[in-house]
Amino acid sequence: MPSNKPSAAVRIADLPAAPKSRMRQQFNTLIKKLEKERTLLAAWQETLPLLHTITEQELAPLGAALRAHDRRMVLLCDQAYGHKSMGARNKETLAEYIRTTGWDLLQFGDDEELDRIVGKYDDSPFGPPDAQDGADLKTEMENLFGVELEDGGSDEAVMAALHAKMDELERQAEARWRQAEEKQRQAEERRAQSPGAIKQARRKEAEEALMKQSVREIYRKLASALHPDRETDPAERSRKTGLMQRVNVAYQKNDLLGLLELQLEIEQIDQAAIDGLSDERIGQFNAVLRAQVRELEGDNMHIETTVAMEWELPLYRRLTPEAALRGVRDEVAQTRARLAGAARELEDLQDIRKLKAWLKDYRDQQYDEDWF
């Protein structure tokens, strides 16, 4: 079985009686950054299942219950619309609420009754136009697409003409895009063939080869020491098998820090060996560590952005696993609080006077949202 011995912290010290080495300072700085990003990634990997569990077991049922309440509210507002005491302003507010809430609910699935109710109050410009609306729309379409439409033409003829124009515009845009792409490709080819670009590419290839070689050398040393097939003792073979699995995972990820930690763990090297590395060798390690830091930073940022989008969490500052968990739990608490008063609210709004007061509050709230 794998060793339970904790991973040793990898650091490098300046050599005695030698000036401070910038390479060594960079090495330690990169190691600290890498450890920080690894810890953050582990925290995200632990938090993500919790977020999904809370969503599936708490948020989703609460959301369904809240939508059921909102649906009952739409039906109530539809019934109240025809009440004799409803003035024009209240009717306008009722219609707006029915449209807005109804359309939101319809995004979650078909509902014939709800669809019929929302349709009664739909003032969408795509509804049946009168003659003047039709003329205005025809003029708008002609100006927008640069096409002449026949007066009095059938809806099918108008749509056919518009689709033909849109297809033509799409073909023109695609041709321009392909032309621009070809120009960019040719420009990149010219740049790549310049002496400076060729020299830079060769230098980059050499650096990448050194990086791979540095990691490969450590891997081979570990593999030579830990190969389980050479062990006759079953317990030792099992221990080395576990360690070798960790070595393979680290090597596949190009994880230099993980390989160095394993070397320290099995005492293949000690602190003196690390401190005795040349600046040239440390510089090669630093290149690998920089690439590792960039990769882990990218992984963490991707998770952070994905979580913020999926759970609608703010990104005005770095989102941590703790903040994400707190935000989702706050959402659960807020939804529970809203649902707690939903049944009472629905019962109260059966009273037309209370409904009118609610409509006024709704208008004030919409005004405040529009203002900000």
One Martini backbone bead per residue (centre of mass of N, CA, C, O) as a GRO file, in nm:
protein
  372
    1MET     BB    1   0.101   0.031   0.013
    2PRO     BB    2   0.095   0.344   0.046
    3SER     BB    3   0.245   0.587   0.189
    4ASN     BB    4   0.180   0.796   0.491
    5LYS     BB    5   0.389   0.985   0.431
    6PRO     BB    6   0.444   1.298   0.411
    7SER     BB    7   0.510   1.537   0.210
    8ALA     BB    8   0.777   1.704   0.125
    9ALA     BB    9   0.918   2.005   0.136
   10VAL     BB   10   1.024   2.201  -0.132
   11ARG     BB   11   1.351   2.336  -0.108
   12ILE     BB   12   1.607   2.602  -0.148
   13ALA     BB   13   1.939   2.681  -0.080
   14ASP     BB   14   2.197   2.861  -0.027
   15LEU     BB   15   2.517   2.866  -0.067
   16PRO     BB   16   2.788   2.872   0.091
   17ALA     BB   17   2.981   3.134   0.019
   18ALA     BB   18   2.745   3.262  -0.167
   19PRO     BB   19   2.571   3.426  -0.362
   20LYS     BB   20   2.275   3.515  -0.431
   21SER     BB   21   2.022   3.334  -0.601
   22ARG     BB   22   1.784   3.382  -0.836
   23MET     BB   23   1.707   3.092  -0.906
   24ARG     BB   24   1.640   3.003  -0.613
   25GLN     BB   25   1.420   3.209  -0.559
   26GLN     BB   26   1.236   3.122  -0.790
   27PHE     BB   27   1.192   2.835  -0.702
   28ASN     BB   28   1.049   2.898  -0.430
   29THR     BB   29   0.823   3.071  -0.549
   30LEU     BB   30   0.704   2.853  -0.738
   31ILE     BB   31   0.643   2.643  -0.524
   32LYS     BB   32   0.440   2.815  -0.364
   33LYS     BB   33   0.242   2.857  -0.596
   34LEU     BB   34   0.190   2.558  -0.651
   35GLU     BB   35   0.080   2.485  -0.372
   36LYS     BB   36  -0.157   2.681  -0.379
   37GLU     BB   37  -0.297   2.566  -0.637
   38ARG     BB   38  -0.327   2.276  -0.535
   39THR     BB   39  -0.504   2.343  -0.291
   40LEU     BB   40  -0.731   2.474  -0.453
   41LEU     BB   41  -0.801   2.232  -0.633
   42ALA     BB   42  -0.874   2.040  -0.400
   43ALA     BB   43  -1.106   2.215  -0.293
   44TRP     BB   44  -1.279   2.202  -0.548
   45GLN     BB   45  -1.298   1.886  -0.563
   46GLU     BB   46  -1.458   1.885  -0.286
   47THR     BB   47  -1.694   2.099  -0.352
   48LEU     BB   48  -1.851   2.017  -0.610
   49PRO     BB   49  -2.022   1.780  -0.495
   50LEU     BB   50  -2.170   1.960  -0.288
   51LEU     BB   51  -2.309   2.148  -0.489
   52HIS     BB   52  -2.469   1.924  -0.636
   53THR     BB   53  -2.620   1.816  -0.390
   54ILE     BB   54  -2.766   2.076  -0.309
   55THR     BB   55  -2.909   2.113  -0.577
   56GLU     BB   56  -3.062   1.835  -0.593
   57GLN     BB   57  -3.181   1.826  -0.280
   58GLU     BB   58  -3.270   2.150  -0.259
   59LEU     BB   59  -3.292   2.358  -0.493
   60ALA     BB   60  -3.473   2.206  -0.695
   61PRO     BB   61  -3.727   2.166  -0.514
   62LEU     BB   62  -3.758   2.467  -0.445
   63GLY     BB   63  -3.791   2.565  -0.736
   64ALA     BB   64  -4.048   2.402  -0.797
   65ALA     BB   65  -4.220   2.530  -0.570
   66LEU     BB   66  -4.190   2.822  -0.672
   67ARG     BB   67  -4.320   2.776  -0.951
   68ALA     BB   68  -4.594   2.686  -0.843
   69HIS     BB   69  -4.657   2.953  -0.711
   70ASP     BB   70  -4.632   3.134  -0.963
   71ARG     BB   71  -4.860   2.998  -1.116
   72ARG     BB   72  -5.085   3.072  -0.916
   73MET     BB   73  -5.042   3.375  -0.955
   74VAL     BB   74  -5.122   3.390  -1.251
   75LEU     BB   75  -5.411   3.285  -1.214
   76LEU     BB   76  -5.500   3.506  -1.020
   77CYS     BB   77  -5.447   3.749  -1.212
   78ASP     BB   78  -5.638   3.657  -1.433
   79GLN     BB   79  -5.896   3.671  -1.259
   80ALA     BB   80  -5.856   3.980  -1.166
   81TYR     BB   81  -5.867   4.140  -1.436
   82GLY     BB   82  -6.205   4.132  -1.448
   83HIS     BB   83  -6.247   4.315  -1.228
   84LYS     BB   84  -6.444   4.593  -1.170
   85SER     BB   85  -6.209   4.752  -0.985
   86MET     BB   86  -6.013   4.755  -1.218
   87GLY     BB   87  -5.785   4.947  -1.342
   88ALA     BB   88  -5.572   5.030  -1.589
   89ARG     BB   89  -5.308   5.015  -1.424
   90ASN     BB   90  -5.355   4.737  -1.293
   91LYS     BB   91  -5.389   4.584  -1.559
   92GLU     BB   92  -5.107   4.641  -1.665
   93THR     BB   93  -4.961   4.498  -1.430
   94LEU     BB   94  -5.089   4.223  -1.461
   95ALA     BB   95  -4.994   4.171  -1.753
   96GLU     BB   96  -4.692   4.192  -1.694
   97TYR     BB   97  -4.675   3.963  -1.489
   98ILE     BB   98  -4.789   3.738  -1.666
   99ARG     BB   99  -4.580   3.754  -1.888
  100THR     BB  100  -4.315   3.733  -1.731
  101THR     BB  101  -4.377   3.481  -1.555
  102GLY     BB  102  -4.490   3.294  -1.773
  103TRP     BB  103  -4.238   3.280  -1.957
  104ASP     BB  104  -4.048   3.169  -1.745
  105LEU     BB  105  -4.209   2.903  -1.696
  106LEU     BB  106  -4.206   2.798  -2.001
  107GLN     BB  107  -3.895   2.720  -1.998
  108PHE     BB  108  -3.961   2.438  -1.822
  109GLY     BB  109  -4.226   2.380  -2.001
  110ASP     BB  110  -4.511   2.258  -2.091
  111ASP     BB  111  -4.830   2.469  -2.076
  112GLU     BB  112  -5.132   2.518  -2.189
  113GLU     BB  113  -5.271   2.704  -1.985
  114LEU     BB  114  -5.043   2.911  -1.963
  115ASP     BB  115  -5.019   2.977  -2.264
  116ARG     BB  116  -5.305   3.090  -2.293
  117ILE     BB  117  -5.283   3.318  -2.086
  118VAL     BB  118  -5.039   3.468  -2.201
  119GLY     BB  119  -5.165   3.520  -2.486
  120LYS     BB  120  -5.380   3.735  -2.385
  121TYR     BB  121  -5.115   3.944  -2.297
  122ASP     BB  122  -4.966   3.958  -2.567
  123ASP     BB  123  -4.764   4.247  -2.698
  124SER     BB  124  -4.610   4.148  -2.922
  125PRO     BB  125  -4.478   4.239  -3.236
  126PHE     BB  126  -4.552   3.931  -3.342
  127GLY     BB  127  -4.825   3.982  -3.357
  128PRO     BB  128  -5.114   4.086  -3.483
  129PRO     BB  129  -5.128   4.321  -3.721
  130ASP     BB  130  -5.199   4.597  -3.845
  131ALA     BB  131  -5.180   4.783  -4.122
  132GLN     BB  132  -4.968   4.986  -4.014
  133ASP     BB  133  -4.777   4.781  -3.893
  134GLY     BB  134  -4.716   4.642  -4.163
  135ALA     BB  135  -4.593   4.890  -4.304
  136ASP     BB  136  -4.371   4.945  -4.096
  137LEU     BB  137  -4.235   4.668  -4.116
  138LYS     BB  138  -4.167   4.679  -4.415
  139THR     BB  139  -3.982   4.927  -4.397
  140GLU     BB  140  -3.782   4.810  -4.194
  141MET     BB  141  -3.691   4.566  -4.366
  142GLU     BB  142  -3.587   4.729  -4.607
  143ASN     BB  143  -3.373   4.893  -4.445
  144LEU     BB  144  -3.220   4.652  -4.312
  145PHE     BB  145  -3.183   4.459  -4.598
  146GLY     BB  146  -3.206   4.593  -4.882
  147VAL     BB  147  -3.519   4.535  -4.972
  148GLU     BB  148  -3.786   4.480  -5.190
  149LEU     BB  149  -4.134   4.489  -5.121
  150GLU     BB  150  -4.440   4.398  -5.183
  151ASP     BB  151  -4.737   4.520  -5.203
  152GLY     BB  152  -4.960   4.300  -5.059
  153GLY     BB  153  -4.809   4.070  -4.980
  154SER     BB  154  -4.758   3.783  -4.867
  155ASP     BB  155  -4.619   3.635  -4.603
  156GLU     BB  156  -4.459   3.427  -4.769
  157ALA     BB  157  -4.320   3.633  -4.959
  158VAL     BB  158  -4.180   3.800  -4.745
  159MET     BB  159  -4.018   3.567  -4.611
  160ALA     BB  160  -3.870   3.476  -4.866
  161ALA     BB  161  -3.720   3.745  -4.917
  162LEU     BB  162  -3.575   3.758  -4.645
  163HIS     BB  163  -3.426   3.485  -4.660
  164ALA     BB  164  -3.270   3.547  -4.917
  165LYS     BB  165  -3.115   3.790  -4.802
  166MET     BB  166  -2.987   3.645  -4.560
  167ASP     BB  167  -2.831   3.437  -4.728
  168GLU     BB  168  -2.662   3.643  -4.881
  169LEU     BB  169  -2.529   3.778  -4.634
  170GLU     BB  170  -2.399   3.516  -4.529
  171ARG     BB  171  -2.220   3.460  -4.777
  172GLN     BB  172  -2.063   3.725  -4.765
  173ALA     BB  173  -1.950   3.693  -4.477
  174GLU     BB  174  -1.801   3.424  -4.531
  175ALA     BB  175  -1.616   3.532  -4.752
  176ARG     BB  176  -1.477   3.748  -4.577
  177TRP     BB  177  -1.373   3.555  -4.361
  178ARG     BB  178  -1.197   3.377  -4.549
  179GLN     BB  179  -1.020   3.604  -4.651
  180ALA     BB  180  -0.908   3.692  -4.374
  181GLU     BB  181  -0.792   3.414  -4.298
  182GLU     BB  182  -0.592   3.394  -4.534
  183LYS     BB  183  -0.430   3.647  -4.469
  184GLN     BB  184  -0.341   3.555  -4.187
  185ARG     BB  185  -0.195   3.298  -4.276
  186GLN     BB  186   0.014   3.437  -4.460
  187ALA     BB  187   0.134   3.620  -4.241
  188GLU     BB  188   0.227   3.388  -4.053
  189GLU     BB  189   0.417   3.257  -4.257
  190ARG     BB  190   0.606   3.498  -4.292
  191ARG     BB  191   0.689   3.519  -3.994
  192ALA     BB  192   0.795   3.220  -3.963
  193GLN     BB  193   1.029   3.279  -4.199
  194SER     BB  194   1.180   3.449  -4.027
  195PRO     BB  195   1.473   3.464  -3.863
  196GLY     BB  196   1.359   3.533  -3.581
  197ALA     BB  197   1.141   3.309  -3.570
  198ILE     BB  198   1.329   3.068  -3.609
  199LYS     BB  199   1.504   3.120  -3.360
  200GLN     BB  200   1.273   3.113  -3.153
  201ALA     BB  201   1.172   2.826  -3.216
  202ARG     BB  202   1.437   2.681  -3.148
  203ARG     BB  203   1.455   2.777  -2.856
  204LYS     BB  204   1.186   2.653  -2.766
  205GLU     BB  205   1.256   2.360  -2.835
  206ALA     BB  206   1.498   2.341  -2.645
  207GLU     BB  207   1.345   2.403  -2.382
  208GLU     BB  208   1.142   2.168  -2.403
  209ALA     BB  209   1.353   1.943  -2.405
  210LEU     BB  210   1.473   2.008  -2.125
  211MET     BB  211   1.214   1.974  -1.964
  212LYS     BB  212   1.164   1.677  -2.037
  213GLN     BB  213   1.438   1.572  -1.940
  214SER     BB  214   1.412   1.648  -1.641
  215VAL     BB  215   1.163   1.469  -1.585
  216ARG     BB  216   1.268   1.197  -1.701
  217GLU     BB  217   1.507   1.152  -1.510
  218ILE     BB  218   1.343   1.129  -1.250
  219TYR     BB  219   1.160   0.901  -1.339
  220ARG     BB  220   1.380   0.686  -1.386
  221LYS     BB  221   1.484   0.678  -1.096
  222LEU     BB  222   1.217   0.592  -0.968
  223ALA     BB  223   1.163   0.338  -1.140
  224SER     BB  224   1.422   0.190  -1.055
  225ALA     BB  225   1.348   0.188  -0.738
  226LEU     BB  226   1.012   0.094  -0.771
  227HIS     BB  227   1.002  -0.164  -0.913
  228PRO     BB  228   0.795  -0.436  -0.828
  229ASP     BB  229   0.917  -0.694  -0.984
  230ARG     BB  230   1.186  -0.704  -0.790
  231GLU     BB  231   0.997  -0.810  -0.567
  232THR     BB  232   0.936  -1.073  -0.320
  233ASP     BB  233   0.785  -0.908  -0.123
  234PRO     BB  234   0.455  -0.841  -0.097
  235ALA     BB  235   0.452  -0.577   0.069
  236GLU     BB  236   0.668  -0.427  -0.098
  237ARG     BB  237   0.526  -0.453  -0.368
  238SER     BB  238   0.275  -0.294  -0.285
  239ARG     BB  239   0.417  -0.031  -0.210
  240LYS     BB  240   0.554   0.017  -0.490
  241THR     BB  241   0.299   0.023  -0.657
  242GLY     BB  242   0.180   0.277  -0.531
  243LEU     BB  243   0.419   0.462  -0.594
  244MET     BB  244   0.427   0.413  -0.903
  245GLN     BB  245   0.152   0.536  -0.958
  246ARG     BB  246   0.232   0.820  -0.869
  247VAL     BB  247   0.458   0.856  -1.070
  248ASN     BB  248   0.289   0.828  -1.330
  249VAL     BB  249   0.099   1.062  -1.278
  250ALA     BB  250   0.316   1.283  -1.259
  251TYR     BB  251   0.440   1.235  -1.540
  252GLN     BB  252   0.182   1.284  -1.712
  253LYS     BB  253   0.166   1.590  -1.578
  254ASN     BB  254   0.449   1.717  -1.542
  255ASP     BB  255   0.522   1.679  -1.217
  256LEU     BB  256   0.787   1.790  -1.059
  257LEU     BB  257   0.709   1.822  -0.763
  258GLY     BB  258   0.601   1.535  -0.723
  259LEU     BB  259   0.873   1.393  -0.786
  260LEU     BB  260   1.044   1.529  -0.566
  261GLU     BB  261   0.873   1.433  -0.328
  262LEU     BB  262   0.924   1.131  -0.382
  263GLN     BB  263   1.229   1.137  -0.347
  264LEU     BB  264   1.214   1.227  -0.050
  265GLU     BB  265   1.028   1.003   0.061
  266ILE     BB  266   1.240   0.761  -0.038
  267GLU     BB  267   1.535   0.878  -0.014
  268GLN     BB  268   1.688   0.946  -0.291
  269ILE     BB  269   1.690   1.227  -0.166
  270ASP     BB  270   1.809   1.530  -0.024
  271GLN     BB  271   1.859   1.845   0.073
  272ALA     BB  272   2.153   1.855  -0.022
  273ALA     BB  273   2.094   1.781  -0.317
  274ILE     BB  274   1.923   2.028  -0.378
  275ASP     BB  275   2.128   2.249  -0.287
  276GLY     BB  276   2.354   2.130  -0.507
  277LEU     BB  277   2.239   2.255  -0.737
  278SER     BB  278   2.261   2.404  -1.020
  279ASP     BB  279   2.160   2.683  -1.186
  280GLU     BB  280   2.103   2.539  -1.450
  281ARG     BB  281   1.915   2.323  -1.330
  282ILE     BB  282   1.718   2.518  -1.193
  283GLY     BB  283   1.630   2.659  -1.453
  284GLN     BB  284   1.492   2.408  -1.571
  285PHE     BB  285   1.291   2.375  -1.342
  286ASN     BB  286   1.154   2.654  -1.365
  287ALA     BB  287   1.023   2.605  -1.639
  288VAL     BB  288   0.839   2.378  -1.541
  289LEU     BB  289   0.699   2.533  -1.307
  290ARG     BB  290   0.569   2.755  -1.473
  291ALA     BB  291   0.389   2.568  -1.638
  292GLN     BB  292   0.239   2.454  -1.394
  293VAL     BB  293   0.120   2.716  -1.287
  294ARG     BB  294  -0.039   2.794  -1.539
  295GLU     BB  295  -0.216   2.541  -1.549
  296LEU     BB  296  -0.345   2.566  -1.266
  297GLU     BB  297  -0.460   2.847  -1.300
  298GLY     BB  298  -0.644   2.766  -1.536
  299ASP     BB  299  -0.808   2.549  -1.391
  300ASN     BB  300  -0.917   2.732  -1.161
  301MET     BB  301  -1.051   2.946  -1.343
  302HIS     BB  302  -1.246   2.758  -1.485
  303ILE     BB  303  -1.399   2.667  -1.236
  304GLU     BB  304  -1.480   2.943  -1.130
  305THR     BB  305  -1.646   3.032  -1.380
  306THR     BB  306  -1.840   2.792  -1.393
  307VAL     BB  307  -1.964   2.828  -1.112
  308ALA     BB  308  -2.064   3.120  -1.145
  309MET     BB  309  -2.257   3.054  -1.383
  310GLU     BB  310  -2.426   2.811  -1.267
  311TRP     BB  311  -2.484   2.980  -0.971
  312GLU     BB  312  -2.482   3.289  -0.986
  313LEU     BB  313  -2.199   3.421  -0.912
  314PRO     BB  314  -1.981   3.644  -0.825
  315LEU     BB  315  -1.679   3.812  -1.011
  316TYR     BB  316  -1.543   4.074  -0.869
  317ARG     BB  317  -1.395   3.836  -0.730
  318ARG     BB  318  -1.246   3.588  -0.611
  319LEU     BB  319  -1.353   3.254  -0.618
  320THR     BB  320  -1.415   3.044  -0.363
  321PRO     BB  321  -1.516   2.757  -0.229
  322GLU     BB  322  -1.640   2.885   0.024
  323ALA     BB  323  -1.809   3.105  -0.125
  324ALA     BB  324  -1.977   2.911  -0.297
  325LEU     BB  325  -2.108   2.754  -0.066
  326ARG     BB  326  -2.231   3.001   0.073
  327GLY     BB  327  -2.403   3.099  -0.170
  328VAL     BB  328  -2.581   2.842  -0.198
  329ARG     BB  329  -2.689   2.842   0.095
  330ASP     BB  330  -2.820   3.119   0.074
  331GLU     BB  331  -3.019   3.040  -0.150
  332VAL     BB  332  -3.170   2.834   0.015
  333ALA     BB  333  -3.262   3.025   0.243
  334GLN     BB  334  -3.414   3.231   0.062
  335THR     BB  335  -3.614   3.028  -0.062
  336ARG     BB  336  -3.741   2.936   0.201
  337ALA     BB  337  -3.840   3.214   0.290
  338ARG     BB  338  -4.028   3.262   0.051
  339LEU     BB  339  -4.202   3.001   0.085
  340ALA     BB  340  -4.312   3.053   0.371
  341GLY     BB  341  -4.501   3.308   0.245
  342ALA     BB  342  -4.663   3.204  -0.005
  343ALA     BB  343  -4.933   3.092   0.103
  344ARG     BB  344  -5.017   3.351   0.251
  345GLU     BB  345  -5.010   3.537   0.006
  346LEU     BB  346  -5.222   3.390  -0.165
  347GLU     BB  347  -5.450   3.424   0.039
  348ASP     BB  348  -5.448   3.735   0.065
  349LEU     BB  349  -5.493   3.791  -0.260
  350GLN     BB  350  -5.801   3.733  -0.264
  351ASP     BB  351  -5.800   4.016  -0.176
  352ILE     BB  352  -5.840   4.292  -0.368
  353ARG     BB  353  -5.699   4.503  -0.185
  354LYS     BB  354  -5.433   4.348  -0.148
  355LEU     BB  355  -5.369   4.324  -0.448
  356LYS     BB  356  -5.339   4.628  -0.504
  357ALA     BB  357  -5.106   4.669  -0.309
  358TRP     BB  358  -4.920   4.467  -0.451
  359LEU     BB  359  -4.911   4.615  -0.725
  360LYS     BB  360  -4.775   4.868  -0.618
  361ASP     BB  361  -4.519   4.728  -0.518
  362TYR     BB  362  -4.441   4.613  -0.794
  363ARG     BB  363  -4.405   4.884  -0.936
  364ASP     BB  364  -4.189   4.999  -0.748
  365GLN     BB  365  -3.984   4.775  -0.799
  366GLN     BB  366  -3.956   4.817  -1.107
  367TYR     BB  367  -3.859   5.109  -1.089
  368ASP     BB  368  -3.603   5.058  -0.926
  369GLU     BB  369  -3.473   4.864  -1.136
  370ASP     BB  370  -3.474   5.065  -1.374
  371TRP     BB  371  -3.302   5.287  -1.237
  372PHE     BB  372  -3.048   5.078  -1.179
   0.00000   0.00000   0.00000
